[in-house]
């Protein structure tokens, strides 16, 4: 259980740092690297990556939304057929990041378990 929470914190931290200097998709590489260093079963790895990136991207989207009093997010949400809901846009943003992070994490877990089977 401790490995799970440590993984969540490390994935979020590494993803944030990578996001400052590298392209957005490096969040998958960050999740992959953390799970490669702290091996977990595939389901736990996926949820660690998923939760870390959902909290990170959702939190960052919410902070940006709050900084401009939802002016931009309401307009973007209208263009994406989200009925102008800034909350829905923040959730969708978090969910997209979460899927990428979970995918990177579960890939590392499967690669590690595949390597041990041989």
C-alpha positions in Angstrom: 0.0 0.0 0.0 2.9 2.3 0.8 4.4 1.6 -2.6 1.1 2.7 -4.2 1.0 6.1 -2.5 4.7 6.7 -3.0 4.2 5.9 -6.7 1.3 8.4 -7.0 3.3 11.2 -5.4 6.4 10.4 -7.6 4.5 10.1 -10.8 2.7 13.4 -10.1 5.9 15.2 -9.1 8.0 13.9 -12.1 5.1 14.6 -14.5 4.9 18.1 -13.3 8.6 18.7 -13.6 8.7 17.1 -17.1 5.7 19.2 -18.1 7.6 22.4 -17.4 10.4 21.6 -19.9 9.2 18.8 -22.2 6.1 18.0 -24.3 2.8 17.0 -22.7 3.2 13.3 -23.6 6.2 12.9 -21.3 3.7 12.3 -18.5 3.5 8.7 -19.9 7.3 8.4 -19.8 7.3 9.7 -16.2 4.6 7.1 -15.1 6.5 4.4 -17.0 9.8 5.3 -15.2 8.3 5.4 -11.7 6.6 2.0 -12.1 9.7 0.6 -13.6 11.6 1.7 -10.5 8.8 0.7 -8.0 7.3 -2.4 -9.6 3.6 -3.1 -9.0 0.9 -5.4 -10.3 -0.7 -4.2 -13.5 -4.0 -3.1 -11.9 -2.3 -1.2 -9.1 0.2 0.4 -11.5 -2.6 1.6 -13.8 -4.5 3.1 -10.9 -1.4 4.8 -9.5 -0.7 6.4 -12.9 -4.4 7.2 -13.4 -4.9 8.8 -10.0 -1.6 10.7 -10.1 -2.3 12.3 -13.4 -6.0 12.9 -12.8 -5.1 14.8 -9.7 -2.3 16.7 -11.3 -4.0 17.7 -14.6 -7.3 18.2 -13.0 -5.7 20.4 -10.3 -3.7 22.4 -12.8 -6.8 22.9 -15.0 -8.8 24.0 -12.0 -6.1 26.4 -10.9 -5.9 27.9 -14.4 -9.7 28.1 -14.5 -9.9 29.8 -11.1 -7.2 32.3 -12.1 -9.2 33.7 -15.0 -12.7 33.3 -13.3 -13.8 30.6 -15.8 -13.9 33.0 -18.8 -11.7 30.9 -21.1 -13.0 27.5 -19.9 -16.6 28.3 -20.5 -15.8 29.3 -24.1 -13.7 26.2 -24.7 -16.4 24.0 -23.1 -19.0 25.5 -25.4 -16.9 24.7 -28.4 -16.5 21.1 -27.2 -20.2 20.6 -26.7 -19.9 20.5 -22.9 -22.8 23.0 -22.4 -20.3 25.7 -21.3 -19.5 23.8 -18.1 -16.1 24.7 -16.8 -16.3 21.9 -14.3 -16.9 19.3 -17.0 -14.0 20.7 -19.0 -11.7 20.3 -15.9 -12.9 16.7 -15.4 -12.4 15.9 -19.1 -8.9 17.4 -19.0 -8.1 15.4 -15.9 -9.5 12.2 -17.4 -7.4 12.5 -20.6 -4.2 13.0 -18.6 -5.2 10.1 -16.3 -5.6 7.8 -19.2 -2.2 8.7 -20.6 -0.6 8.3 -17.2 -2.4 5.0 -16.5 -1.3 3.7 -19.9 2.3 4.5 -19.3 2.2 2.9 -15.9 0.5 -0.3 -16.9 2.9 -0.7 -19.9 5.9 -0.7 -17.5 4.1 -3.2 -15.2 3.4 -5.5 -18.1 6.9 -5.2 -19.4 8.3 -6.1 -16.0 6.0 -9.1 -15.5 6.7 -10.3 -19.0 10.4 -10.1 -18.4 10.2 -12.1 -15.2 8.2 -14.9 -16.9 11.0 -15.8 -19.2 
